[in-house]
Amino acid sequence: MPQTALKMEHIVKEFSGIRALDDVTFEARAGEVLALMGENGAGKSTLMKVLGGVWPYPSYQGDIFINGERKRFRGTREAMDAGIAVIHQELNLITELTVAENIFLDRQPTNAFGGIDWRRLNLDAEALLGELGIVDIKPTDRVKHIAVGKQQMVEIAKALSKQASILILDEPTSALSDKEVAELFRVIRGLRQAGVCMCYISHKMEEIAEIADRVVVLRDGRTIGEAAAISDITLDQIIARMVGRKLKEMYPHSVRQRGEKVLEVRNFAVDHPSLPGERKVKDVSLSAHRGEILGLCGLMGSGRTTLVSGIFGAFPQATHGEVLIEGRTVDIRSPADAIRHGIALLTEDRKALGLFLGQPITFNTTVASLQTVSSPPVGIIDSGRERALTEQYVAQLDIRAASVDALVGTLSGGNQQKVLLARWLNATPKILILDEPTRGIDIGAKVEIHKLLNALAEQGVAIIVISSELEETLGMSDRILVMNEGRIVSEFARENAKREVIMEWATGARRVEK
């Protein structure tokens, strides 16, 4: 059996008397990928901050052992010197610098005159990239010019340049395409063979099944059971450990009667923002009915997000075609127009495009429908009514926060997503469009959102869902539309939808005969 590279024993960490970590114990071995799983707020990030020296000794209780030697890190530098590297979900690169400059930041080789030895810098970076089998990134490339997946590789090369023997990967695939994920996994397998110990944090069950050797689960700041070999534990058992209850069905689906057509899009197109004469969405026609969940799937770049953003009025000067709501043509020139006509859009990037992170839950909940908390005719906001309404949604959606005055930026990803849902529930839309509604949130919050969408569909809301997780699309949708290169290329009823066939259409392996 490989030696234990990392052991964290009886770790306790408190914030203002509240225990974020409560007697956490686990170990990870050299040359293995240990999956670290748990709901948002379970303590995963806090635990990794203890390990990485962000929360230094003695701000926590317990012991950390690296290769059998007790360590008490008093800062991040000491943790790095011990061979620990953390690759965060939000990458820590300076995009204006080159790949080589990022890899050796603060450790650039110098020449006899004390200046940077650029030739050696680039050669050393090239050698590291070569060790990882990465041949399509040049040391002289500026980071801002390479894809997010390649930036992940730069972060890994940076960690290895520091002789890291323990690598922490926090949601490393949250913004990667399927192709980039496959490349990342190839690199991870190579590191495993080289004896690197890796702790892999992810909410994606299919990734854990593919890449992890063992799994340890945290719940409410505690380790739940012993770390189990991935071959000895089922998906249902992992979920039960994470949420404290058995989830019989990951994708609950209610039997509903489809109602009349509420949204119709005819010959819709969106101009390409940087290529004159080209279009990102091409001649799309679709419809959505009351009481149905319509899945919209396709690979990254297929035009899914551009299509729904265009319908929502995000590109008023670049859209063509016709949008009808309840049989009447509407002119949508802005998101405000869309909201007024009963369309709501939960955006793909909740932080950049959806939420006001520096504002409280109350503001974020009511900002799209201020008429619900203001008194006509002057429109002055009734703060008491706003607070009471927000508290209703916090209770209904089980939003975990100290109070409705909490800043949204302080909430976990799953709770931020629920705040966005509360906003659009308060707007009482006829058509609810959700772009990646469960990205980056834990399994328990996912199931809650799935149940909510079923309930809304039962109430007659027309729902359109975009998800990069094909299993989610198959599990939730009544109908599925597949996009490829800006067009809708196929349609499936729920009972006829097959994963393999959908992927053939999405990748272009199957094409519409002309």
C-alpha positions in Angstrom: 0.0 0.0 0.0 1.4 3.5 -0.9 2.6 5.5 2.0 0.4 8.1 3.7 1.5 11.5 2.3 -1.1 13.6 4.2 -3.0 13.1 7.4 -5.2 15.6 9.1 -6.3 14.5 12.6 -8.9 15.8 14.9 -9.1 19.2 13.2 -11.3 21.8 14.9 -11.8 25.3 13.6 -14.2 27.9 15.1 -15.5 31.3 13.9 -17.0 33.4 16.6 -17.9 30.4 18.7 -19.4 28.5 15.7 -17.6 25.3 14.7 -16.9 25.1 11.0 -14.8 22.0 11.5 -15.6 19.5 14.2 -13.0 16.7 14.8 -12.2 16.1 11.1 -9.8 13.2 10.5 -8.7 11.7 7.1 -5.6 10.7 5.3 -4.5 10.7 1.6 -1.8 8.6 0.0 1.0 9.2 -2.4 -0.1 8.5 -6.0 -3.8 8.6 -5.4 -6.7 11.0 -6.1 -8.8 11.4 -2.9 -12.2 12.9 -3.6 -13.3 15.4 -0.9 -17.1 15.8 -1.1 -19.8 17.5 0.8 -22.6 20.1 0.4 -21.7 23.8 0.3 -21.0 24.8 3.8 -19.9 21.3 4.8 -16.4 22.6 5.7 -14.3 21.6 2.6 -12.9 25.1 1.9 -12.2 25.8 5.5 -10.4 22.5 5.8 -8.2 23.2 2.8 -7.4 26.7 4.1 -6.2 25.1 7.3 -4.0 22.8 5.3 -2.8 25.6 3.0 -1.8 27.8 6.0 -4.5 30.5 5.3 -5.8 29.7 8.7 -2.4 29.4 10.5 -1.6 27.5 13.7 -2.8 27.9 16.5 -6.1 29.4 15.1 -7.3 25.8 14.8 -6.9 22.6 16.9 -5.6 19.2 15.8 -2.6 18.0 13.9 -1.3 17.9 10.3 1.2 15.3 9.2 3.1 15.4 6.0 4.9 12.1 5.2 4.6 11.2 8.9 6.0 14.5 10.2 3.9 16.8 12.3 3.6 20.3 10.7 2.2 23.5 12.2 2.0 26.0 9.4 2.0 29.6 10.5 1.4 30.9 7.0 0.9 29.9 3.3 4.6 30.1 2.6 5.4 27.4 5.2 2.7 25.2 3.6 4.1 25.7 0.1 7.6 24.9 1.4 6.2 21.6 2.8 5.1 20.7 -0.7 1.4 21.7 -0.6 -0.2 23.6 -3.5 -3.8 24.7 -3.8 -5.4 25.3 -7.2 -8.5 27.3 -6.5 -11.7 27.3 -8.5 -11.0 30.9 -9.4 -7.6 30.7 -10.9 -4.8 32.8 -9.4 -2.9 33.9 -12.5 -1.8 37.3 -13.8 -3.4 37.3 -17.2 -1.1 40.1 -18.7 2.0 38.1 -18.0 3.3 35.1 -20.0 2.9 31.5 -19.1 6.5 31.3 -18.1 6.3 34.4 -16.0 3.3 33.1 -14.1 4.9 29.7 -13.5 8.0 31.2 -11.9 6.5 34.4 -10.4 8.8 35.7 -7.7 11.3 32.9 -8.5 12.6 33.9 -11.9 16.1 32.7 -12.7 18.6 35.6 -12.9 21.8 36.2 -14.9 25.2 37.4 -13.8 24.0 41.0 -13.8 21.0 40.3 -11.5 18.5 40.6 -14.3 15.9 37.9 -15.4 17.5 35.2 -17.5 14.6 35.0 -20.0 16.1 32.1 -22.0 16.4 29.9 -19.0 13.0 31.0 -17.7 11.3 30.0 -21.0 13.3 26.7 -21.3 12.4 25.7 -17.7 8.7 26.5 -18.3 8.9 24.5 -21.6 10.4 21.5 -19.7 7.6 21.6 -17.1 4.9 21.8 -19.7 6.6 18.9 -21.5 6.6 16.8 -18.3 2.8 17.3 -18.3 2.5 16.3 -21.9 1.3 19.8 -22.9 2.5 20.8 -26.3 0.0 23.4 -27.5 1.0 26.1 -24.9 4.1 28.1 -25.5 6.0 29.7 -22.5 5.8 33.0 -24.3 2.0 33.0 -24.7 0.2 35.6 -22.6 -2.2 33.9 -20.2 -5.1 36.1 -21.4 -4.8 34.6 -24.8 -5.2 31.0 -23.8 -8.4 29.1 -22.9 -9.5 28.5 -19.3 -8.6 24.8 -19.5 -5.1 25.6 -20.5 -4.9 28.1 -17.7 -5.6 25.2 -15.3 -2.6 23.4 -16.8 -0.4 26.5 -16.2 -1.6 26.5 -12.5 -0.6 22.8 -12.2 2.8 23.5 -13.9 3.3 26.4 -11.4 2.6 24.0 -8.5 5.0 21.4 -9.8 7.7 24.0 -10.3 7.5 24.5 -6.5 8.1 20.8 -6.0 4.6 20.2 -4.8 3.9 16.7 -3.7 0.4 17.3 -2.4 -2.0 19.0 -4.8 -5.4 20.4 -3.9 -7.8 20.9 -6.8 -10.9 22.8 -5.9 -13.8 22.4 -8.5 -11.2 22.3 -11.3 -13.7 21.6 -14.1 -16.4 24.1 -13.3 -15.6 26.2 -16.4 -14.1 23.6 -18.7 -15.4 22.0 -21.8 -15.6 18.2 -22.2 -12.5 18.3 -24.2 -10.6 20.3 -21.6 -11.9 18.0 -18.8 -10.5 15.0 -20.7 -7.1 16.8 -21.1 -7.1 17.7 -17.3 -7.8 14.1 -16.4 -5.0 12.9 -18.6 -2.6 15.2 -16.7 -4.0 14.1 -13.3 -3.5 10.4 -14.2 0.1 11.2 -15.1 0.6 13.0 -11.8 -0.9 10.0 -10.0 1.7 7.7 -11.7 4.4 10.1 -10.6 3.4 9.7 -7.0 1.7 13.0 -6.4 -1.0 13.0 -3.7 -4.1 14.8 -4.9 -7.2 16.0 -3.0 -10.0 16.6 -5.6 -13.0 18.7 -4.6 -16.0 18.4 -6.9 -19.8 18.2 -6.9 -19.9 16.2 -10.1 -20.6 12.6 -9.4 -19.6 11.3 -12.8 -16.1 13.0 -12.5 -15.6 11.4 -9.1 -16.5 8.0 -10.5 -14.0 8.4 -13.3 -11.0 10.0 -11.6 -11.0 9.3 -7.9 -9.5 6.3 -6.1 -11.2 6.9 -2.8 -13.8 9.3 -1.4 -14.2 11.1 2.0 -17.4 12.9 2.8 -17.8 16.0 5.1 -21.1 17.0 6.5 -21.7 19.9 8.9 -17.9 20.1 9.5 -17.5 16.4 10.4 -16.1 13.5 8.5 -18.9 11.0 7.8 -17.5 7.4 8.0 -14.2 6.2 6.8 -12.7 7.1 3.4 -14.0 4.5 1.0 -12.6 3.0 -2.2 -14.6 4.4 -5.1 -15.3 0.8 -6.2 -16.8 0.0 -2.8 -19.4 2.8 -2.5 -22.4 3.7 -4.6 -23.7 7.0 -5.8 -26.7 6.7 -3.5 -24.4 6.0 -0.5 -22.2 9.0 -1.2 -25.3 11.3 -1.5 -26.8 9.8 1.7 -23.6 10.6 3.5 -23.4 14.1 2.1 -27.0 15.2 2.9 -27.9 13.0 5.8 -30.9 11.4 4.0 -31.4 8.9 1.3 -32.2 10.4 -2.1 -34.3 7.9 -4.0 -34.3 9.9 -7.2 -31.7 12.4 -8.2 -34.0 14.0 -10.9 -37.5 14.0 -9.6 -40.0 14.3 -12.4 -43.8 14.9 -12.0 -46.4 13.8 -14.5 -47.9 17.0 -15.9 -50.3 17.9 -18.6 -48.7 20.1 -21.2 -50.7 23.3 -21.7 -51.0 25.8 -24.6 -48.1 27.4 -26.3 -46.9 30.4 -24.3 -43.6 31.2 -26.1 -42.9 30.9 -29.8 -39.6 32.0 -31.5 -39.5 32.2 -35.3 -36.5 32.4 -37.5 -34.4 33.9 -34.7 -30.8 34.9 -35.4 -28.1 36.8 -33.4 -25.2 38.5 -35.2 -21.6 37.6 -34.2 -20.1 40.4 -32.1 -16.7 40.4 -33.7 -17.2 38.8 -37.2 -19.2 41.1 -39.5 -21.6 39.1 -41.6 -21.4 36.0 -39.4 -24.1 34.9 -36.9 -23.8 33.0 -33.6 -27.4 31.9 -33.7 -28.8 31.0 -37.1 -32.5 30.8 -38.1 -33.8 29.2 -34.8 -37.5 28.4 -34.4 -38.8 26.9 -31.2 -41.8 26.9 -28.9 -42.4 26.3 -25.1 -45.7 25.3 -23.5 -47.3 25.9 -20.1 -46.4 23.2 -17.7 -43.4 21.8 -19.5 -39.7 21.8 -18.9 -37.9 22.2 -22.2 -34.2 21.2 -22.2 -31.8 23.0 -24.5 -28.5 21.2 -24.9 -25.4 21.4 -27.0 -21.6 21.7 -26.5 -20.0 24.9 -25.3 -20.1 27.4 -28.2 -23.1 25.8 -29.8 -25.1 29.0 -29.3 -27.3 28.0 -26.3 -26.5 31.0 -24.1 -26.5 33.5 -26.9 -30.0 32.3 -28.0 -31.7 32.7 -24.6 -29.8 35.9 -24.0 -31.0 37.3 -27.3 -34.6 36.3 -26.5 -34.2 38.1 -23.2 -33.2 41.3 -25.0 -29.5 41.3 -24.2 -28.5 42.1 -27.8 -31.1 44.6 -29.1 -29.2 45.7 -32.2 -28.0 42.3 -33.2 -31.1 40.1 -33.1 -33.4 39.2 -36.0 -36.6 37.2 -36.2 -39.9 37.1 -34.3 -40.8 36.4 -30.7 -44.5 35.7 -29.8 -45.9 35.4 -26.3 -49.3 33.8 -26.0 -49.8 34.2 -29.7 -48.9 37.9 -29.9 -45.7 39.3 -31.4 -43.7 41.3 -28.9 -40.8 43.7 -29.4 -38.1 43.0 -26.8 -35.3 45.6 -26.9 -34.0 45.1 -23.4 -34.2 42.8 -20.4 -36.7 45.2 -18.8 -38.9 44.6 -21.8 -38.6 40.9 -21.4 -39.4 41.0 -17.7 -42.5 43.2 -18.5 -43.7 40.6 -21.0 -43.3 37.8 -18.4 -39.8 36.3 -19.3 -37.2 35.7 -16.6 -33.6 34.6 -17.2 -31.4 33.1 -14.6 -28.0 33.8 -16.2 -25.1 31.3 -16.6 -22.6 33.5 -14.7 -24.5 34.3 -11.5 -21.8 36.4 -10.0 -20.9 38.6 -13.0 -24.4 38.9 -14.6 -27.0 37.9 -12.1 -26.3 39.0 -8.5 -25.3 42.3 -6.8 -22.8 40.7 -4.5 -22.3 43.8 -2.3 -26.0 44.1 -1.7 -28.2 42.2 0.9 -30.6 39.3 0.1 -33.5 41.7 0.3 -32.3 43.9 -2.5 -31.3 41.0 -4.7 -34.7 39.3 -4.2 -36.9 42.3 -5.1 -34.8 44.3 -7.6 -36.5 42.9 -10.7 -40.1 43.5 -9.3 -40.0 46.5 -7.1 -43.7 47.0 -7.6 -44.3 44.1 -5.2 -42.7 46.0 -2.3 -43.6 49.6 -3.1 -46.7 51.7 -2.7 -48.3 53.4 -5.8 -48.3 56.0 -7.2 -44.9 57.4 -6.0 -43.2 54.0 -5.8 -41.5 54.3 -2.5 -40.2 51.0 -1.2 -41.8 49.7 1.9 -38.8 48.2 3.7 -41.0 46.2 6.1 -42.9 44.6 3.2 -39.6 43.9 1.4 -38.2 42.3 4.4 -41.3 40.1 5.1 -41.5 39.0 1.5 -37.8 38.1 1.4 -38.1 36.1 4.6 -40.9 34.1 3.0 -38.6 33.1 0.1 -35.7 32.4 2.4 -37.9 30.0 4.3 -39.5 28.5 1.1 -36.1 27.9 -0.6 -34.2 27.1 2.6 -31.6 29.8 1.9 -28.9 29.5 4.6 -28.0 32.9 5.9 -27.7 34.7 9.2 -30.5 37.1 8.2 -32.0 38.6 5.1 -29.6 41.5 5.6 -26.6 39.3 4.8 -24.6 40.4 1.8 -25.1 37.9 -1.1 -21.4 37.8 -1.7 -20.9 36.1 1.7 -23.3 33.2 0.8 -22.3 29.8 -0.6 -22.8 29.1 -4.3 -25.9 27.1 -3.8 -27.5 29.8 -1.6 -26.6 32.5 -4.1 -28.4 30.5 -6.8 -31.5 30.2 -4.5 -31.5 34.0 -4.1 -31.6 34.4 -7.9 -34.5 31.9 -8.0 -36.2 33.9 -5.3 -35.9 37.0 -7.5 -37.5 35.4 -10.5 -40.2 33.7 -8.4 -41.1 37.1 -7.0 -41.5 38.4 -10.6 -44.1 35.6 -11.3 -42.9 34.9 -14.9 -44.8 33.1 -17.5 -41.6 31.8 -19.0 -38.6 31.0 -16.8 -35.3 30.4 -18.6 -32.4 28.9 -16.5 -28.9 28.8 -17.9 -26.8 26.3 -15.9 -29.0 26.5 -12.8 -27.1 23.9 -10.8 -23.5 24.6 -11.9 -21.1 24.6 -8.9 -23.6 23.8 -6.3 -23.9 20.7 -4.1 -26.0 17.7 -4.6 -28.6 18.5 -2.0 -29.2 22.0 -3.4 -29.4 20.5 -6.9 -32.2 18.2 -5.8 -34.1 21.1 -4.1 -33.8 23.1 -7.3 -35.1 20.2 -9.4 -38.1 19.8 -7.1 -38.8 23.5 -7.3 -38.8 23.4 -11.1 -41.2 20.6 -11.1 -43.5 22.5 -8.8 -43.3 25.6 -11.0 -44.1 23.5 -14.1 -47.2 22.1 -12.3 -48.3 25.7 -11.7 -48.2 26.3 -15.4 -44.9 28.1 -15.9 -43.1 27.3 -19.1 -39.5 26.4 -18.2 -36.4 26.3 -20.5 -33.3 24.7 -18.9 -29.8 24.8 -20.3 -27.4 22.4 -18.6 -23.9 21.1 -19.5 -24.7 17.9 -17.5 -26.5 15.8 -20.0 -27.8 13.5 -17.3 -29.6 16.5 -15.8 -31.1 17.5 -19.1 -32.3 13.9 -19.6 -33.6 13.6 -16.1 -35.6 16.9 -15.9 -36.9 17.6 -19.4 -40.2 16.8 -21.1 -38.7 17.7 -24.5 -35.1 18.2 -25.5 -33.8 20.5 -28.3 -30.2 20.0 -29.4 -28.0 22.8 -30.8 -25.0 22.6 -33.0 -23.1 25.6 -34.5 -25.9 28.0 -33.8 -28.8 25.9 -35.1 -31.3 23.6 -33.6 -30.5 20.3 -35.2 -32.8 17.8 -33.5 -35.7 17.4 -31.0 -36.6 14.5 -28.7 -39.5 13.6 -26.5 -38.4 12.6 -23.0 -39.2 8.9 -23.5 -37.2 8.8 -26.8 -34.1 10.7 -25.7 -30.9 8.7 -25.6 -27.6 10.0 -24.3 -25.5 8.6 -27.2 -27.9 9.9 -29.9 -28.0 13.4 -28.4 -24.2 13.5 -28.3 -24.0 12.5 -32.0 -26.3 15.5 -32.9 -24.5 17.9 -30.5 -21.0 17.0 -31.9 -22.1 17.1 -35.5 -21.6 13.4 -36.1 -25.2 13.4 -37.3 -26.4 16.1 -39.5 -29.7 17.2 -40.9 -30.0 16.0 -44.5 -30.5 18.8 -46.9 
